[in-house]
C-alpha cells in the first residue's frame, strides 16, 4: 500500500480510537459504539499491511485533480 494511503489510515485510526476513548469517558456510549463500528476494520488491523483497507479509503479522482490543478494554474 502506498505510504500516503497508509498515513491517512493511521491518522484516521488514531482519531477514531481517541474519540472512542473520549466518548467513553463522557459516558456517551452510543456515540462511542457508532465510531467503533464505523472504524472497526481499521482499528482491528492497526499496523498490518492489509490490502482490504485500501478499498475503504476514498481517493480524490485523478481526472478531477488534474482539472482543478489546471484551473488553479491558469
PABA-901074 format. One record per residue (C-alpha): x, y, z; residue number from 1. Coordinates in Angstrom, 1 decimal, m for minus. Example, Ala and Ser with C-alpha at 12.3 -4.5 7.8 and 13.67 -1.06 7.14 Angstrom:
<recs>
<rec><x>12.3</x><y>m4.5</y><z>7.8</z><seq>1</seq></rec>
<rec><x>13.7</x><y>m1.1</y><z>7.1</z><seq>2</seq></rec>
</recs>
This chain:
<recs>
<rec><x>0.0</x><y>0.0</y><z>0.0</z><seq>1</seq></rec>
<rec><x>1.3</x><y>3.5</y><z>m0.8</z><seq>2</seq></rec>
<rec><x>2.8</x><y>5.4</y><z>2.1</z><seq>3</seq></rec>
<rec><x>0.3</x><y>8.2</y><z>1.6</z><seq>4</seq></rec>
<rec><x>m2.7</x><y>5.9</y><z>1.9</z><seq>5</seq></rec>
<rec><x>m1.1</x><y>4.2</y><z>4.9</z><seq>6</seq></rec>
<rec><x>m0.6</x><y>7.5</y><z>6.6</z><seq>7</seq></rec>
<rec><x>m4.2</x><y>8.5</y><z>6.0</z><seq>8</seq></rec>
<rec><x>m5.4</x><y>5.3</y><z>7.5</z><seq>9</seq></rec>
<rec><x>m3.1</x><y>5.6</y><z>10.5</z><seq>10</seq></rec>
<rec><x>m4.3</x><y>9.2</y><z>11.2</z><seq>11</seq></rec>
<rec><x>m8.0</x><y>8.2</y><z>10.9</z><seq>12</seq></rec>
<rec><x>m7.5</x><y>5.2</y><z>13.1</z><seq>13</seq></rec>
<rec><x>m5.7</x><y>7.3</y><z>15.8</z><seq>14</seq></rec>
<rec><x>m8.5</x><y>9.9</y><z>15.6</z><seq>15</seq></rec>
<rec><x>m11.2</x><y>7.2</y><z>16.0</z><seq>16</seq></rec>
<rec><x>m9.5</x><y>5.4</y><z>18.9</z><seq>17</seq></rec>
<rec><x>m9.0</x><y>8.7</y><z>20.7</z><seq>18</seq></rec>
<rec><x>m12.6</x><y>9.8</y><z>20.0</z><seq>19</seq></rec>
<rec><x>m13.9</x><y>6.4</y><z>21.3</z><seq>20</seq></rec>
<rec><x>m12.0</x><y>6.9</y><z>24.5</z><seq>21</seq></rec>
<rec><x>m13.3</x><y>10.5</y><z>24.9</z><seq>22</seq></rec>
<rec><x>m16.9</x><y>9.4</y><z>24.3</z><seq>23</seq></rec>
<rec><x>m16.5</x><y>6.5</y><z>26.9</z><seq>24</seq></rec>
<rec><x>m15.1</x><y>9.0</y><z>29.4</z><seq>25</seq></rec>
<rec><x>m18.1</x><y>11.3</y><z>28.9</z><seq>26</seq></rec>
<rec><x>m20.4</x><y>8.2</y><z>29.2</z><seq>27</seq></rec>
<rec><x>m21.7</x><y>8.7</y><z>25.6</z><seq>28</seq></rec>
<rec><x>m21.6</x><y>5.0</y><z>24.9</z><seq>29</seq></rec>
<rec><x>m23.9</x><y>5.2</y><z>21.8</z><seq>30</seq></rec>
<rec><x>m21.6</x><y>7.6</y><z>20.1</z><seq>31</seq></rec>
<rec><x>m18.6</x><y>5.5</y><z>21.1</z><seq>32</seq></rec>
<rec><x>m20.2</x><y>2.4</y><z>19.7</z><seq>33</seq></rec>
<rec><x>m21.1</x><y>4.2</y><z>16.5</z><seq>34</seq></rec>
<rec><x>m17.5</x><y>5.3</y><z>15.9</z><seq>35</seq></rec>
<rec><x>m16.2</x><y>1.9</y><z>16.8</z><seq>36</seq></rec>
<rec><x>m18.4</x><y>0.2</y><z>14.3</z><seq>37</seq></rec>
<rec><x>m17.5</x><y>2.7</y><z>11.6</z><seq>38</seq></rec>
<rec><x>m13.8</x><y>2.3</y><z>12.0</z><seq>39</seq></rec>
<rec><x>m13.8</x><y>m1.4</y><z>13.2</z><seq>40</seq></rec>
<rec><x>m11.8</x><y>m2.8</y><z>10.2</z><seq>41</seq></rec>
<rec><x>m9.2</x><y>m0.1</y><z>10.5</z><seq>42</seq></rec>
<rec><x>m8.9</x><y>m0.4</y><z>14.3</z><seq>43</seq></rec>
<rec><x>m8.6</x><y>m4.2</y><z>14.3</z><seq>44</seq></rec>
<rec><x>m5.8</x><y>m4.1</y><z>11.7</z><seq>45</seq></rec>
<rec><x>m3.6</x><y>m1.3</y><z>13.1</z><seq>46</seq></rec>
<rec><x>m0.1</x><y>m1.7</y><z>11.7</z><seq>47</seq></rec>
<rec><x>m0.9</x><y>m4.5</y><z>9.4</z><seq>48</seq></rec>
<rec><x>m0.4</x><y>m4.4</y><z>5.7</z><seq>49</seq></rec>
<rec><x>m3.9</x><y>m5.3</y><z>4.8</z><seq>50</seq></rec>
<rec><x>m4.9</x><y>m4.6</y><z>1.1</z><seq>51</seq></rec>
<rec><x>m8.6</x><y>m4.8</y><z>2.0</z><seq>52</seq></rec>
<rec><x>m8.2</x><y>m1.5</y><z>3.8</z><seq>53</seq></rec>
<rec><x>m7.3</x><y>0.2</y><z>0.5</z><seq>54</seq></rec>
<rec><x>m10.8</x><y>m0.4</y><z>m0.7</z><seq>55</seq></rec>
<rec><x>m12.3</x><y>1.6</y><z>2.1</z><seq>56</seq></rec>
<rec><x>m10.1</x><y>4.7</y><z>1.6</z><seq>57</seq></rec>
<rec><x>m11.6</x><y>7.3</y><z>m0.7</z><seq>58</seq></rec>
<rec><x>m9.2</x><y>8.8</y><z>m3.1</z><seq>59</seq></rec>
<rec><x>m9.6</x><y>12.1</y><z>m5.0</z><seq>60</seq></rec>
<rec><x>m10.3</x><y>11.3</y><z>m8.6</z><seq>61</seq></rec>
<rec><x>m7.2</x><y>11.9</y><z>m10.7</z><seq>62</seq></rec>
<rec><x>m9.1</x><y>13.4</y><z>m13.6</z><seq>63</seq></rec>
<rec><x>m10.7</x><y>15.9</y><z>m11.3</z><seq>64</seq></rec>
<rec><x>m7.4</x><y>16.7</y><z>m9.6</z><seq>65</seq></rec>
<rec><x>m5.8</x><y>17.4</y><z>m13.0</z><seq>66</seq></rec>
<rec><x>m8.7</x><y>19.7</y><z>m14.0</z><seq>67</seq></rec>
<rec><x>m8.5</x><y>21.6</y><z>m10.7</z><seq>68</seq></rec>
<rec><x>m4.8</x><y>21.9</y><z>m10.9</z><seq>69</seq></rec>
<rec><x>m5.1</x><y>23.3</y><z>m14.4</z><seq>70</seq></rec>
<rec><x>m7.7</x><y>25.9</y><z>m13.3</z><seq>71</seq></rec>
<rec><x>m5.6</x><y>27.0</y><z>m10.4</z><seq>72</seq></rec>
<rec><x>m2.5</x><y>27.4</y><z>m12.6</z><seq>73</seq></rec>
<rec><x>m4.4</x><y>29.4</y><z>m15.3</z><seq>74</seq></rec>
</recs>
